[in-house]
Amino acid sequence: MARIIDYETQNVVGEKVRKYRIERKLSQRELSEKLEMYAIYICRGSISRIESHERTVTDFELKAMAEILKVSIEELFEDPSD
């Protein structure tokens, strides 16, 4: 039996990643390149899927993204309407 995964409920940080990335004037490609400095290899397309809730984010990816975006991990979990 196929398992259905609702990524929207599995990835609650996507909108905040997009918001802070745009505020920092980073393209998806630039965020991808900065993640490589943390030995995290996520292509631009995967960044897009994270931001649109189509891909989950691991704990170590989340930590690196928060550092690159200069926000706390908690800020990435705040309600996107804030």
N, CA, C and O of each residue as an XYZ file, in Angstrom:
328
protein
N       0.839     -1.169      0.000
C       0.000      0.000      0.000
C       0.893      1.244      0.000
O       1.850      1.330      0.769
N       0.577      2.183     -0.851
C       1.354      3.420     -0.954
C       1.089      4.303      0.254
O      -0.037      4.395      0.745
N       2.123      4.934      0.710
C       2.005      5.851      1.836
C       1.843      7.257      1.286
O       2.630      7.702      0.451
N       0.832      7.945      1.752
C       0.586      9.314      1.311
C       1.165     10.257      2.353
O       0.837     10.174      3.536
N       2.021     11.144      1.902
C       2.652     12.102      2.805
C       2.133     13.486      2.475
O       2.214     13.940      1.333
N       1.605     14.146      3.477
C       1.153     15.527      3.317
C       2.320     16.427      3.713
O       2.503     16.736      4.890
N       3.108     16.845      2.719
C       4.301     17.628      3.015
C       3.970     18.980      3.622
O       4.799     19.558      4.325
N       2.773     19.497      3.364
C       2.407     20.796      3.940
C       2.419     20.726      5.460
O       2.782     21.699      6.121
N       2.025     19.579      6.023
C       2.049     19.452      7.479
C       3.399     18.938      7.968
O       3.692     19.022      9.161
N       4.219     18.411      7.076
C       5.536     17.912      7.450
C       6.610     18.993      7.357
O       7.675     18.865      7.962
N       6.337     20.039      6.613
C       7.300     21.127      6.426
C       6.598     22.435      6.760
O       5.851     22.978      5.945
N       6.843     22.932      7.958
C       6.179     24.168      8.388
C       7.091     25.383      8.259
O       6.691     26.491      8.616
N       8.305     25.194      7.754
C       9.270     26.297      7.691
C       9.449     26.877      6.293
O      10.120     27.897      6.136
N       8.873     26.261      5.290
C       9.119     26.668      3.901
C       8.856     28.128      3.609
O       9.678     28.799      2.985
N       7.703     28.630      4.062
C       7.365     30.029      3.787
C       8.336     30.982      4.471
O       8.694     32.017      3.910
N       8.762     30.635      5.680
C       9.711     31.495      6.400
C      11.091     31.455      5.755
O      11.780     32.474      5.707
N      11.500     30.297      5.262
C      12.777     30.216      4.549
C      12.734     31.162      3.354
O      13.674     31.925      3.131
N      11.651     31.114      2.589
C      11.502     32.001      1.424
C      11.519     33.470      1.866
O      12.226     34.288      1.277
N      10.748     33.799      2.891
C      10.658     35.184      3.371
C      12.035     35.727      3.747
O      12.436     36.793      3.281
N      12.756     34.989      4.591
C      14.063     35.474      5.044
C      15.099     35.447      3.920
O      15.977     36.309      3.873
N      15.011     34.479      3.024
C      15.944     34.436      1.887
C      15.771     35.683      1.027
O      16.754     36.306      0.625
N      14.536     36.041      0.749
C      14.268     37.227     -0.070
C      14.686     38.494      0.666
O      15.261     39.398      0.061
N      14.402     38.571      1.977
C      14.826     39.738      2.763
C      16.340     39.905      2.738
O      16.839     41.030      2.761
N      17.078     38.790      2.692
C      18.548     38.836      2.675
C      19.089     38.988      1.256
O      20.300     38.971      1.033
N      18.165     39.138      0.296
C      18.528     39.322     -1.115
C      19.373     38.162     -1.649
O      20.336     38.364     -2.388
N      18.991     36.951     -1.261
C      19.665     35.746     -1.745
C      18.764     35.043     -2.751
O      17.559     34.921     -2.532
N      19.341     34.589     -3.838
C      18.593     33.746     -4.767
C      18.581     32.323     -4.202
O      19.339     32.002     -3.287
N      17.728     31.494     -4.750
C      17.719     30.093     -4.333
C      19.070     29.456     -4.625
O      19.560     28.655     -3.829
N      19.668     29.797     -5.741
C      20.987     29.260     -6.091
C      22.047     29.710     -5.074
O      22.896     28.915     -4.672
N      21.996     30.975     -4.663
C      22.971     31.471     -3.685
C      22.801     30.774     -2.340
O      23.791     30.449     -1.684
N      21.561     30.541     -1.923
C      21.336     29.802     -0.681
C      21.894     28.390     -0.817
O      22.526     27.879      0.108
N      21.667     27.770     -1.948
C      22.202     26.436     -2.209
C      23.729     26.424     -2.099
O      24.306     25.521     -1.493
N      24.374     27.429     -2.688
C      25.840     27.513     -2.648
C      26.342     27.738     -1.225
O      27.359     27.164     -0.837
N      25.651     28.558     -0.448
C      26.063     28.798      0.939
C      25.904     27.536      1.784
O      26.705     27.286      2.684
N      24.876     26.747      1.498
C      24.684     25.489      2.226
C      25.833     24.524      1.969
O      26.167     23.714      2.834
N      26.444     24.602      0.783
C      27.586     23.733      0.471
C      28.748     23.978      1.427
O      29.534     23.065      1.681
N      28.872     25.193      1.962
C      29.940     25.484      2.925
C      29.718     24.726      4.233
O      30.638     24.592      5.039
N      28.503     24.232      4.440
C      28.173     23.416      5.610
C      28.144     21.930      5.238
O      27.676     21.099      6.016
N      28.645     21.605      4.050
C      28.635     20.232      3.524
C      27.211     19.713      3.365
O      26.937     18.530      3.566
N      26.305     20.629      2.998
C      24.913     20.274      2.722
C      24.675     20.579      1.254
O      24.796     21.723      0.817
N      24.340     19.562      0.511
C      24.198     19.711     -0.936
C      22.721     19.626     -1.318
O      22.160     18.544     -1.488
N      22.119     20.795     -1.445
C      20.715     20.922     -1.843
C      20.704     21.793     -3.090
O      21.152     22.939     -3.055
N      20.201     21.260     -4.179
C      20.176     22.032     -5.424
C      19.104     23.124     -5.361
O      18.248     23.125     -4.477
N      19.171     24.046     -6.312
C      18.215     25.148     -6.370
C      16.785     24.626     -6.442
O      15.886     25.177     -5.806
N      16.576     23.573     -7.210
C      15.244     22.989     -7.331
C      14.715     22.465     -6.009
O      13.521     22.574     -5.727
N      15.592     21.901     -5.202
C      15.171     21.407     -3.888
C      14.849     22.560     -2.947
O      13.940     22.450     -2.124
N      15.582     23.665     -3.060
C      15.247     24.862     -2.273
C      13.831     25.305     -2.645
O      13.030     25.632     -1.770
N      13.533     25.314     -3.922
C      12.195     25.681     -4.389
C      11.139     24.750     -3.799
O      10.080     25.204     -3.365
N      11.426     23.456     -3.783
C      10.466     22.493     -3.232
C      10.305     22.662     -1.725
O       9.208     22.473     -1.199
N      11.376     23.014     -1.025
C      11.266     23.291      0.411
C      10.343     24.484      0.625
O       9.445     24.446      1.466
N      10.573     25.538     -0.144
C       9.791     26.761      0.024
C       8.323     26.571     -0.339
O       7.467     27.305      0.155
N       8.024     25.607     -1.186
C       6.626     25.363     -1.558
C       6.062     24.113     -0.866
O       5.064     23.545     -1.310
N       6.710     23.699      0.215
C       6.243     22.599      1.076
C       6.206     21.249      0.372
O       5.433     20.377      0.770
N       7.007     21.056     -0.646
C       7.026     19.787     -1.366
C       8.185     18.900     -0.937
O       8.306     17.767     -1.403
N       9.043     19.409     -0.048
C      10.195     18.644      0.444
C      10.369     18.961      1.919
O      10.249     20.113      2.336
N      10.649     17.946      2.693
C      10.894     18.168      4.114
C      12.319     18.684      4.318
O      13.143     18.657      3.404
N      12.588     19.150      5.524
C      13.897     19.701      5.870
C      14.429     18.916      7.061
O      13.722     18.733      8.052
N      15.664     18.455      6.970
C      16.260     17.726      8.093
C      16.718     18.715      9.156
O      16.812     19.917      8.909
N      16.997     18.193     10.330
C      17.423     19.056     11.426
C      18.734     19.777     11.112
O      18.861     20.966     11.403
N      19.695     19.093     10.533
C      20.969     19.756     10.244
C      20.842     20.751      9.094
O      21.559     21.751      9.068
N      19.939     20.495      8.141
C      19.685     21.474      7.077
C      19.047     22.726      7.673
O      19.404     23.849      7.316
N      18.108     22.520      8.576
C      17.408     23.634      9.217
C      18.381     24.506     10.011
O      18.309     25.733      9.953
N      19.280     23.878     10.745
C      20.270     24.621     11.532
C      21.152     25.470     10.618
O      21.402     26.639     10.910
N      21.617     24.896      9.529
C      22.471     25.634      8.593
C      21.704     26.771      7.930
O      22.234     27.873      7.787
N      20.464     26.517      7.526
C      19.660     27.575      6.904
C      19.462     28.739      7.865
O      19.571     29.900      7.471
N      19.171     28.431      9.116
C      18.982     29.490     10.109
C      20.257     30.319     10.250
O      20.191     31.547     10.310
N      21.403     29.670     10.304
C      22.669     30.402     10.422
C      22.914     31.277      9.196
O      23.303     32.437      9.333
N      22.694     30.741      8.017
C      22.910     31.496      6.779
C      21.957     32.683      6.704
O      22.351     33.778      6.302
N      20.701     32.461      7.093
C      19.690     33.518      7.020
C      19.749     34.467      8.217
O      19.018     35.456      8.273
N      20.634     34.152      9.182
C      20.839     34.988     10.369
C      19.550     35.167     11.171
O      19.174     36.273     11.558
N      18.889     34.030     11.404
C      17.697     33.987     12.246
C      17.825     32.785     13.172
O      18.648     31.898     12.945
N      17.011     32.765     14.207
C      17.002     31.594     15.083
C      16.143     30.505     14.442
O      15.296     30.777     13.591
N      16.378     29.296     14.861
C      15.549     28.195     14.371
C      14.093     28.451     14.749
O      13.184     28.158     13.972
N      13.876     28.996     15.938
C      12.517     29.284     16.391
C      11.799     30.236     15.441
O      10.604     30.081     15.193
N      12.521     31.219     14.911
C      11.904     32.172     13.982
C      11.407     31.479     12.717
O      10.418     31.908     12.125
N      12.076     30.426     12.306
C      11.640     29.696     11.117
C      10.338     28.937     11.370
O       9.633     28.577     10.427
N      10.021     28.694     12.642
C       8.798     27.979     12.989
C       7.626     28.904     13.299
O       6.512     28.432     13.521
N       7.861     30.212     13.317
C       6.778     31.144     13.617
C       5.724     31.100     12.524
O       6.006     30.721     11.387
N       4.522     31.485     12.875
C       3.400     31.523     11.929
C       3.764     32.417     10.755
O       4.171     33.560     10.963
N       3.628     31.925      9.518
C       4.002     32.716      8.336
C       3.249     34.034      8.209
O       3.728     34.951      7.541
N       2.089     34.146      8.831
C       1.323     35.394      8.730
C       1.863     36.476      9.649
O       1.410     37.620      9.590
N       2.834     36.128     10.507
C       3.443     37.133     11.417
C       4.324     38.087     10.656
O       4.913     38.990     11.249
